[in-house]
Each structure stands twice: as structure tokens, then as C-alpha cells.
Amino acid sequence: MSAREELAGVLDKWLRLTRKEGAAIDSASWHDLRQIQAQKSLLKNSFAAAAQRCAAEGVALDPFRPAAARVLSLLTRNGEVLAAQMRQARLQEAALDENRRNLFRVQRSYVGRRSRAAWHCYS
């Protein structure tokens, strides 16, 4: 396999994984996201080796710019969607914390009344 074909294959696989990553983020499938990111992490070494091989063989990298731009565009979109989901999760967490505090206050107010009523019954 030529260096050009190797790099094209790695970029294609990276693009497919990045699309899968986006789908996992969209569906909040965090287990799938971890698996995809692990695959992409392993792919980094292949990408670096293919790029070095292209450089060593004098293969022009300009033809790969559109594919690299697509990957970067998807990565940016994935990051934005993930950041929005994280903001939403923080808002939900804050609302749940507020609800928990309110329920605790309500419980405390009723428990306080019962305990006084119980004391009066036994005195």
C-alpha cells in the first residue's frame, strides 16, 4: 500500500469514527462515545506514521486538506454539542439540588411539628 493510500485510509476511518462520535453525543450514548474515542486514540499513531511516511516519500499533503477540514469541522460541531449538553446537565443538576433542599425543608418542618406533638402526648 502506498503512503498516499495509507493516509487516505486513515483519514477516511477518522472521518467515519468522528461521525459515529457525533451520533453518540447526539443520543447521549456515553458508553459508545468512550469506545469510539478509544478507537480514535489508537488511530492517532497510525495517522502520525502515515503522515511521516508521506513526508519521507515526498507525497504532497495538499490533496488531503479537504478531508482534514471535514474532520475538523465535525470535531468542532461535536465539541459544541457536547458543551451544550454539559450546560444542560449542570442546569438540571442545579434544579435537582434546589428540589432536594426544598424537600428537606418541608420534611424538617413536618418532623418538627410531629416531634412537638408527640412530646405533648407523653407529658
C-alpha positions as CSV (number, residue, x, y, z in Angstrom):
1,M,0.0,0.0,0.0
2,S,1.4,3.4,-0.9
3,A,1.9,6.2,1.6
4,R,-0.9,8.2,-0.1
5,E,-3.3,5.2,0.1
6,E,-2.4,4.6,3.7
7,L,-3.0,8.2,4.7
8,A,-6.3,8.4,2.8
9,G,-7.4,5.2,4.6
10,V,-6.6,6.6,8.0
11,L,-8.3,9.9,7.2
12,D,-11.4,8.0,6.0
13,K,-11.5,5.9,9.1
14,W,-11.0,9.0,11.3
15,L,-13.9,10.7,9.5
16,R,-16.2,7.7,10.0
17,L,-15.3,7.5,13.7
18,T,-15.9,11.2,14.1
19,R,-19.4,10.8,12.6
20,K,-20.1,7.9,14.9
21,E,-18.8,10.1,17.8
22,G,-21.3,12.8,16.8
23,A,-24.1,10.3,16.7
24,A,-23.1,9.0,20.2
25,I,-23.1,12.5,21.6
26,D,-26.4,13.4,20.0
27,S,-28.0,10.3,21.6
28,A,-26.2,10.7,24.9
29,S,-24.7,7.2,24.5
30,W,-21.7,7.8,26.7
31,H,-20.6,4.2,26.7
32,D,-20.4,4.2,22.9
33,L,-18.7,7.6,23.0
34,R,-15.9,6.2,25.2
35,Q,-15.4,3.2,22.9
36,I,-15.2,5.4,19.8
37,Q,-12.8,7.8,21.5
38,A,-10.6,4.9,22.5
39,Q,-10.5,3.8,18.8
40,K,-9.7,7.3,17.7
41,S,-6.9,7.4,20.3
42,L,-5.4,4.3,18.8
43,L,-5.7,5.7,15.3
44,K,-3.6,8.7,16.2
45,N,-0.4,6.7,15.9
46,S,-1.5,5.3,12.5
47,F,-2.2,8.8,11.3
48,A,1.2,10.1,12.5
49,A,3.0,7.2,10.9
50,A,1.2,7.6,7.6
51,A,1.9,11.4,7.6
52,Q,5.6,10.8,8.3
53,R,5.7,8.2,5.6
54,C,4.1,10.6,3.1
55,A,6.6,13.3,4.1
56,A,9.5,10.9,3.7
57,E,8.3,9.8,0.3
58,G,7.7,13.4,-0.8
59,V,3.9,12.9,-1.2
60,A,2.1,16.2,-1.3
61,L,-0.4,16.6,1.6
62,D,-2.5,19.3,-0.1
63,P,-4.9,16.7,-1.6
64,F,-5.8,15.7,2.0
65,R,-6.7,19.2,3.2
66,P,-10.5,18.8,2.3
67,A,-10.8,15.6,4.2
68,A,-8.9,17.0,7.1
69,A,-11.1,20.1,7.0
70,R,-14.2,17.9,7.2
71,V,-12.9,16.0,10.2
72,L,-12.0,19.3,11.9
73,S,-15.5,20.7,11.1
74,L,-17.1,17.6,12.6
75,L,-14.9,17.7,15.7
76,T,-15.8,21.4,16.3
77,R,-19.5,20.5,15.9
78,N,-19.2,17.6,18.3
79,G,-17.5,19.8,20.8
80,E,-20.2,22.4,20.6
81,V,-23.0,19.8,21.0
82,L,-21.2,18.2,23.9
83,A,-20.7,21.6,25.6
84,A,-24.4,22.4,25.2
85,Q,-25.3,19.0,26.7
86,M,-22.9,19.6,29.6
87,R,-24.5,23.1,30.3
88,Q,-28.0,21.5,30.2
89,A,-26.8,18.7,32.6
90,R,-25.5,21.4,35.0
91,L,-28.8,23.2,34.9
92,Q,-30.7,20.0,35.6
93,E,-28.3,19.2,38.5
94,A,-28.8,22.7,40.0
95,A,-32.6,22.3,39.7
96,L,-32.4,18.8,41.4
97,D,-30.3,20.2,44.2
98,E,-32.8,23.0,44.7
99,N,-35.6,20.5,44.8
100,R,-33.7,18.3,47.3
101,R,-33.2,21.3,49.5
102,N,-36.8,22.3,49.3
103,L,-37.9,18.8,50.2
104,F,-35.6,18.7,53.1
105,R,-37.0,22.0,54.4
106,V,-40.6,20.6,54.0
107,Q,-39.6,17.4,55.8
108,R,-37.9,19.3,58.6
109,S,-41.0,21.5,59.1
110,Y,-43.3,18.4,59.4
111,V,-40.9,16.4,61.5
112,G,-40.5,19.4,63.9
113,R,-44.3,19.6,64.3
114,R,-44.7,15.9,64.9
115,S,-42.0,15.7,67.5
116,R,-43.6,18.5,69.5
117,A,-47.0,16.9,69.2
118,A,-45.5,13.6,70.3
119,W,-43.9,15.2,73.4
120,H,-47.2,16.8,74.4
121,C,-48.9,13.4,74.2
122,Y,-46.5,11.9,76.6
123,S,-46.3,14.6,79.2
